Structures are given as structure tokens and as C-alpha cells.
């Protein structure tokens, strides 16, 4: 969530930047009003407690019994007032947090204005689109004919929006995982296989419930959420921890199955495996110092482009407009891969900078040396020993591969006239010598 201190001190800037995400100023005003009420309760409580401490000292020092009794009565009155006020103070704190959770992260000024994806800004197109001299097929037909994608049996077992990957497609998944690991581990990323069930407070801190609750699966009996993307369990891993400067950036690449309701996609992409309830994904996650997060954002994007160029799949880079940027994100780049059968690009990667929106709620900080100059102070500093300060880290996430979607792109762009699919050269060494996918029976 946003810092209430920053909102209080920069309310007009907050309103202006949140307008990019179609947030009305009245929501910011509501936070300011609740913050004022909360601080008034806090000041009164602190005043009562200070007075209580003083009276306690006076009682110890007073030898006159009549005076002592009068002080004791004052003490009892103060205790009653404090007991009466504490629930109101706690309620005001809850109300303030609930109001803060209604506000998304503030987008950067360079994020385009706009309500939806039609206002997204295409930054560049990369790669040569394939030109087929035969009647090409969509990935569903290819998958069925090669017997490597089976949505009919998945529907029988699990219902709609599920699929089996078999044979060459299953091997392609693990080849993509190993290929990405090789690139990212060399860049200092630690591989992680995280839990896919997380507590509500972790999901909430990552900004992924509340208004977005319709997208996530919740297991009520166990009070746990299934992750929709693995950064939802990677970020909370460092809850209430303090990094040293030399530990940053901390970079992870996580592999997990992910789960989404696809609640807002009724009637869209109902065939195949493009938009499903369960899918596997490799996710990059970075924890950085605030001044480094924009460069880290570009670095994550460059790594995705490096892998896409190595795969030879045509793609474009898109900067999302404010209305299409997620709640936790301050800026998001999407990579969209070329899908020949649809004659368009479809999203396969998303890379976001969330600033301190998640780390503030998770209470994840880092300790740094401070030169004592007020001009160099950061907004979220808190004092530490000597000339040491702490500040909230910035957190970023980026898709390395959404496995199902990138398999779709490979199948369609690498299909051949005889119905087989050529395996991208960079993946062949992970496929046990396979250079083509012809059928499940001939894959082994």
C-alpha cells in the first residue's frame, strides 16, 4: 500500500498520478480525513499516557496521604479514559488501512494516459514474422494432430479451461525451464520452487486481493489462497526483514504452477490453453534499493528480450497505460508474441516495478549509511544507530516464461508444411536430441 505520510505531504501529486489509474480524488481525501482522525486519537492517547506516567511518579514521591489519594483518583480516571479510547483508536487505525488498500500504486509520470489496452504504447517490434508457403494451422489443430495438447480429456477430468501437455509439448516445457535457468542463474538469480498456497495477509500485502479477489482461488476451509503468479509467495518470503546494502539487489527466478479464475474473460479464448485456470510459469523477482529500481526494471526487460531473440519468436514491447496497469505496479512493460493464426500479437510476458507498494505492507527494509545531510534523506527513512538509516526496498517482478503461452507461440511460428514443428535451435540440447515434434509416439 501507499505511505500515508507521503499522501499527507504530497496529496495533490498523489491525486494527479492516481488519476492515470482512473482513481477519483475523493478516495485520497477520504484517506486524509481518516488519517487526521487517527492522529488526533493517537495524540490524545499519548497525552493521557504521559500524564498517567507523571501522576504515577508524583504518587511515589508524595508523602501526604490526602494528596496521594487525590492522585490515585486522578490515575483511575485516566485509566478509564484510556480504556474507553483504545477501541476507538484501534477502529480508526483499521478504517485508515482499509481506505489505504482502496488506493492502487501511483504510476510513474512516463506511463501513458488511457483507460484500457487501446491506449498502450508500442515501443518496438522485433523479429521477422514467418511467411508460410502452405496452409498453416493454429496451435490447437497442431496440438491435437501431434497428440501433444489434450483439452478434451482435461475437460472430462477437470472441466473447461484446463489442458494436458503431453509428449513433445511436455518436454518443451522443461526445455524452456532449463533454458531460462541457464540464462538467469548466470546473471545472479537464485532459483526457487515456492509454495503455491499463501496466507491472506501475504496475498493482501502483495496487493492481489480486495478489488482483484475475483481472479484468485481461495480455499475457505484452510484460509489459504492459491497463487496466480509466484511472486505472490516470493515477496512475503522476506517479511519483517532488513537487508544490508551489499545484499541488494536480491534476485530470484521461481518456478510454480499458477491458478486464476479468469473471471473477467467470459467467452474469451475458451478453446485451447491460452487462457486457463492452471498454468506453469517462470517468474523473475528483484529486491533493490529505491534509486536502482528503474534500471532494474529495464534490466529485467532486457533479459526477457534476450531469451525471446534466442528463441527466434517475433515479439513487440508495449508500455501499458495507466488504466491497464495492475494495482501494485507503477509501470509495466508487456512482451507480446506474434501468433500467426490470429494475425496479431498476444501477451506472453509482463514486467513490473512496484516501488515500495508491497514492501511497505510487508515491512521489508534495507540498512544504509547516511551522511547527515537533510537533502539526501529519503521519504521513508527511520533512524538507526549512528549514521545508519533504514528505508523500504523496492520490489519488481517479471515473467521469464508463461510456459503454455510461449509453447503456443513456438508451435505456430515453427510449424512446417508436413504438420510437424521444428524445435528452436537453442532448446534442442534440452530435448534429448530432438529437432522436431512429429507425434507423441515418435518422440521417445
C-alpha positions in Angstrom: 0.0 0.0 0.0 1.0 3.6 -0.3 2.7 5.5 2.6 0.1 7.6 4.4 2.9 10.1 5.3 3.7 10.6 1.6 0.0 11.1 0.8 -0.3 13.6 3.7 2.7 15.6 2.5 2.1 15.3 -1.3 -1.7 15.0 -1.7 -2.0 16.9 -5.0 0.7 14.9 -6.6 -0.9 11.7 -5.4 -4.3 12.7 -6.8 -2.7 13.7 -10.1 -0.7 10.4 -10.5 -3.6 8.2 -9.4 -5.9 9.9 -12.0 -3.8 7.9 -14.5 -5.4 4.8 -13.0 -8.9 6.4 -13.1 -8.9 6.9 -9.3 -11.1 9.8 -8.1 -9.7 12.4 -5.8 -12.4 11.8 -3.2 -10.7 8.5 -2.3 -7.5 10.3 -1.5 -9.5 12.9 0.5 -11.1 10.1 2.5 -7.6 8.7 3.4 -6.5 12.2 4.5 -9.7 12.6 6.7 -9.2 9.2 8.3 -5.5 9.9 8.8 -6.3 13.2 10.6 -8.8 11.4 12.9 -6.4 8.6 13.6 -3.6 11.0 14.5 -5.9 13.0 16.8 -6.8 9.8 18.7 -3.1 9.0 18.8 -2.1 12.4 20.2 -4.9 12.2 22.9 -3.8 8.7 23.9 -0.2 9.7 24.1 -1.1 12.8 26.2 -3.2 10.7 28.6 -0.4 8.1 28.9 2.2 10.8 29.5 0.0 12.4 32.2 -0.5 8.9 33.7 3.2 8.4 33.9 3.7 11.8 35.6 1.0 11.1 38.2 2.5 7.7 38.9 5.8 9.4 39.7 4.0 12.0 41.8 2.3 9.3 43.8 5.6 7.6 44.6 7.1 11.0 45.7 4.1 12.2 47.7 4.1 11.6 51.4 0.8 13.4 52.2 -2.0 10.8 52.3 -4.7 13.1 51.2 -2.7 14.3 48.3 -1.8 10.7 47.4 -5.5 9.7 47.4 -6.3 12.6 45.1 -3.6 11.5 42.7 -4.7 7.9 42.9 -8.3 9.0 41.9 -6.8 11.0 39.0 -4.9 7.9 37.9 -8.1 5.8 38.0 -10.0 8.5 35.9 -7.2 8.5 33.3 -7.1 4.7 33.1 -10.8 4.7 32.4 -10.4 7.3 29.7 -7.6 5.4 28.1 -9.6 2.1 28.2 -12.5 3.9 26.6 -10.4 5.5 23.9 -8.2 2.5 22.9 -11.0 0.7 20.9 -11.8 3.9 19.1 -8.1 4.4 18.3 -7.9 0.8 17.0 -11.0 1.3 14.9 -9.6 4.4 13.4 -6.4 2.6 12.5 -8.4 -0.2 10.8 -10.5 2.3 8.9 -7.4 4.1 7.7 -5.8 0.9 6.5 -8.9 -0.2 4.7 -9.1 3.2 2.9 -5.4 2.9 2.0 -6.0 -0.5 0.5 -8.5 1.0 -1.9 -5.7 3.0 -3.5 -3.5 1.4 -6.1 0.1 2.2 -6.6 1.0 5.6 -8.2 2.1 5.2 -11.8 5.3 7.0 -13.0 4.7 10.2 -15.0 6.0 8.5 -18.1 3.1 5.9 -18.0 0.7 6.9 -20.8 -2.8 8.1 -20.0 -5.7 5.9 -21.0 -8.5 3.7 -19.8 -7.6 0.4 -21.4 -5.3 -1.5 -23.6 -6.2 0.6 -26.7 -4.0 3.4 -25.2 -1.0 1.2 -24.6 2.2 2.4 -26.3 4.1 0.1 -28.6 7.8 0.8 -28.1 9.3 -1.6 -30.7 8.7 -4.7 -32.8 11.5 -7.3 -33.0 11.9 -10.3 -35.3 10.8 -11.4 -38.7 7.3 -12.8 -38.9 7.2 -16.2 -40.6 5.9 -16.3 -44.2 4.3 -19.7 -44.9 4.1 -21.2 -48.4 1.5 -23.7 -47.2 -1.9 -23.5 -45.4 -0.7 -23.0 -41.8 -2.7 -24.2 -38.7 -3.5 -22.8 -35.3 -1.8 -24.3 -32.3 -5.0 -26.2 -31.3 -5.1 -28.1 -34.6 -1.3 -28.7 -34.4 -1.5 -29.9 -30.7 -4.4 -32.3 -31.5 -2.9 -33.7 -34.6 0.5 -34.2 -33.0 -1.3 -35.5 -29.8 0.7 -33.1 -27.6 -2.2 -30.9 -26.3 -5.4 -32.5 -25.0 -8.1 -30.2 -23.8 -11.0 -32.7 -24.4 -9.8 -35.2 -21.8 -8.9 -32.4 -19.5 -12.4 -31.1 -19.7 -13.7 -34.6 -18.9 -11.4 -34.7 -15.8 -11.4 -31.1 -14.6 -13.8 -29.0 -16.6 -13.3 -26.1 -19.0 -10.1 -24.1 -19.2 -7.7 -26.9 -18.4 -5.4 -28.9 -20.6 -2.9 -31.7 -20.7 0.6 -31.2 -22.2 1.9 -34.5 -23.5 5.0 -35.8 -25.3 6.9 -33.2 -27.2 4.9 -30.3 -25.5 5.7 -31.6 -22.0 9.4 -32.0 -23.0 9.3 -28.5 -24.5 8.1 -27.1 -21.1 11.1 -28.5 -19.2 13.4 -27.4 -22.0 12.2 -23.8 -21.6 12.7 -24.0 -17.8 16.3 -25.2 -18.2 17.0 -22.7 -20.9 15.7 -19.8 -18.7 17.5 -21.1 -15.7 20.8 -21.2 -17.6 20.4 -17.5 -18.6 19.2 -16.2 -15.3 21.5 -18.1 -12.9 24.4 -16.8 -14.8 23.0 -13.3 -14.1 22.9 -14.0 -10.4 19.3 -15.1 -9.9 18.7 -17.7 -7.3 16.3 -20.5 -8.5 13.4 -21.1 -6.2 10.4 -23.5 -6.1 8.0 -21.7 -3.8 4.7 -22.7 -2.0 1.6 -22.2 -4.2 -0.6 -21.7 -1.1 -0.2 -18.5 0.8 -1.9 -16.8 3.8 -4.4 -14.0 3.3 -2.1 -11.4 4.9 0.6 -12.2 2.4 -1.7 -12.0 -0.6 -3.1 -8.7 0.7 0.3 -7.2 1.2 1.2 -8.1 -2.4 -1.8 -6.1 -3.5 -3.5 -9.1 -5.0 -6.8 -9.3 -3.2 -9.6 -6.9 -2.3 -10.7 -5.4 -5.6 -8.9 -8.2 -7.5 -10.3 -11.0 -5.4 -12.5 -12.4 -8.2 -9.3 -13.6 -10.0 -7.9 -15.7 -7.2 -8.8 -19.1 -5.8 -9.5 -19.1 -2.1 -9.7 -22.3 0.0 -12.0 -21.1 2.8 -11.6 -24.2 5.0 -7.9 -23.7 5.2 -7.9 -19.9 4.9 -5.3 -20.0 2.1 -5.1 -18.6 -1.4 -3.7 -20.3 -4.4 -1.1 -18.1 -6.1 -1.9 -16.5 -9.5 1.8 -15.9 -10.1 4.7 -17.0 -7.9 5.9 -13.5 -6.9 2.9 -13.6 -4.5 4.8 -16.1 -2.4 8.4 -14.9 -3.2 7.8 -11.3 -1.9 6.4 -12.3 1.5 9.4 -14.6 2.0 11.3 -11.6 3.4 8.5 -10.2 5.5 9.8 -8.1 8.5 13.4 -8.5 7.4 16.1 -5.8 7.0 18.7 -6.3 4.2 22.2 -4.8 4.3 23.2 -2.6 1.3 25.6 -5.2 0.0 22.8 -7.8 -0.2 21.0 -5.8 -2.8 19.8 -6.4 -5.4 18.5 -9.8 -4.3 17.3 -11.7 -7.4 15.2 -14.8 -7.7 13.8 -16.9 -10.5 10.9 -19.1 -9.4 9.0 -21.9 -11.0 5.5 -22.8 -10.0 2.1 -23.8 -11.1 -0.3 -20.8 -11.0 -4.1 -20.6 -10.7 -6.5 -18.0 -12.0 -10.3 -17.8 -12.2 -10.2 -15.8 -15.4 -13.4 -14.2 -14.1 -13.3 -11.2 -16.5 -12.8 -13.3 -19.6 -16.1 -15.0 -20.1 -16.3 -16.1 -23.7 -12.7 -15.2 -24.5 -10.2 -17.8 -25.6 -12.4 -20.6 -24.4 -10.7 -23.1 -26.7 -7.2 -24.4 -26.1 -4.6 -23.4 -23.5 -4.2 -19.7 -24.0 -6.4 -18.7 -21.1 -6.7 -21.4 -18.5 -7.3 -21.9 -14.8 -4.0 -23.7 -14.2 -0.6 -23.0 -15.9 3.1 -23.1 -15.2 5.3 -20.1 -15.1 8.8 -18.9 -14.5 8.9 -15.6 -12.7 11.8 -13.2 -12.1 11.7 -11.2 -8.8 14.1 -8.5 -7.7 14.5 -6.6 -4.5 16.5 -3.4 -4.9 17.4 0.0 -3.4 14.9 2.7 -4.4 17.4 4.5 -6.6 18.1 1.4 -8.5 14.6 0.1 -9.3 14.1 1.9 -12.7 17.4 0.5 -14.0 16.5 -2.9 -12.6 13.1 -2.7 -14.5 15.0 -2.2 -17.8 17.4 -5.0 -16.9 14.6 -7.5 -16.4 13.1 -6.4 -19.7 16.4 -6.8 -21.4 16.7 -10.4 -20.1 13.2 -11.3 -21.5 14.2 -9.8 -24.9 17.4 -11.7 -24.8 15.6 -15.0 -24.4 12.9 -14.2 -27.0 15.5 -13.3 -29.6 17.4 -16.5 -28.8 14.1 -18.4 -29.4 13.5 -16.6 -32.6 9.9 -15.8 -31.8 8.8 -12.4 -33.2 7.5 -10.0 -30.5 6.8 -6.4 -29.6 7.4 -4.4 -26.4 4.5 -2.5 -25.0 4.3 0.1 -22.2 0.9 -0.2 -20.5 -1.2 2.9 -20.0 -2.4 3.8 -16.5 -5.8 2.2 -16.9 -4.3 -1.1 -18.0 -1.6 -1.2 -15.3 -2.2 -3.5 -12.3 -2.9 -2.3 -8.8 0.6 -2.9 -7.4 2.5 -1.7 -10.4 4.0 1.8 -11.0 4.9 0.9 -14.6 4.6 -2.3 -16.6 6.2 -3.4 -19.9 4.5 -6.3 -21.7 6.1 -8.6 -24.2 3.6 -9.7 -26.8 4.5 -12.7 -29.1 3.4 -13.0 -32.7 0.6 -15.6 -33.2 0.2 -16.2 -36.9 -3.2 -17.9 -36.8 -4.7 -14.8 -35.1 -2.6 -12.3 -37.2 -1.8 -10.4 -34.0 0.5 -10.2 -31.0 -0.6 -11.7 -27.7 0.8 -11.1 -24.2 3.3 -13.7 -23.1 5.3 -11.7 -20.5 4.7 -8.8 -18.1 7.5 -6.9 -16.2 6.5 -4.5 -13.4 8.1 -2.1 -11.0 6.0 -1.9 -7.8 8.3 0.5 -5.9 7.7 0.3 -2.1 3.9 -0.5 -2.6 4.4 -4.1 -1.5 7.5 -3.8 0.8 5.8 -1.2 3.0 3.0 -3.6 3.9 5.4 -6.5 4.3 7.8 -4.3 6.3 10.9 -5.2 4.2 13.7 -2.7 4.5 17.4 -2.2 4.0 20.0 -0.5 6.1 22.3 2.1 4.5 24.9 4.7 5.6 23.6 8.3 5.8 25.8 11.4 5.5 23.6 13.5 7.8 22.6 15.9 5.1 18.8 16.5 5.2 18.8 17.0 1.5 19.8 13.3 1.0 17.1 11.9 3.3 14.6 9.5 1.7 10.9 9.8 2.3 10.6 6.6 4.3 13.7 6.8 6.5 13.7 5.8 10.1 16.6 6.3 12.5 19.1 3.7 13.3 22.4 3.6 15.2 24.8 6.4 14.5 24.6 7.5 10.8 22.7 4.4 9.7 19.2 4.6 8.4 16.6 2.2 7.1 14.4 2.6 4.1 11.8 0.4 2.4 13.2 -1.7 -0.5 11.7 -1.6 -4.0 10.3 -4.8 -5.5 10.0 -5.8 -9.1 8.6 -8.9 -10.9 8.8 -10.1 -14.5 7.6 -13.1 -16.4 10.6 -15.2 -17.6 8.2 -17.6 -19.4 4.5 -18.2 -19.1 5.0 -21.8 -20.3 1.7 -22.5 -22.0 1.6 -19.3 -23.9 5.2 -19.4 -25.2 4.6 -23.0 -26.3 1.7 -21.7 -28.3 4.0 -19.1 -30.0 6.6 -21.7 -30.7 4.2 -24.2 -32.2 2.6 -21.6 -34.5 5.8 -19.8 -35.6 7.9 -23.0 -36.1 5.3 -25.2 -37.8 6.3 -27.0 -41.1 4.4 -28.0 -44.2 4.2 -31.6 -43.2 2.4 -30.8 -39.9 5.5 -31.2 -37.8 7.0 -28.4 -35.6 10.7 -27.5 -35.6 12.2 -27.1 -32.2 14.1 -23.8 -31.8 17.8 -24.4 -32.0 18.6 -23.1 -28.5 16.2 -25.6 -27.0 17.3 -28.7 -28.9 20.1 -29.6 -26.4 17.5 -29.8 -23.7 15.2 -32.1 -25.7 17.3 -35.2 -25.8 18.5 -34.7 -29.4 15.0 -34.0 -30.8 14.9 -31.4 -33.6 11.3 -31.7 -34.5 8.0 -32.6 -32.9 6.1 -35.1 -35.1 3.9 -37.1 -32.8 3.8 -38.3 -29.2 4.6 -41.9 -30.3 7.7 -40.9 -32.2 9.1 -38.5 -29.5 10.6 -41.3 -27.4 
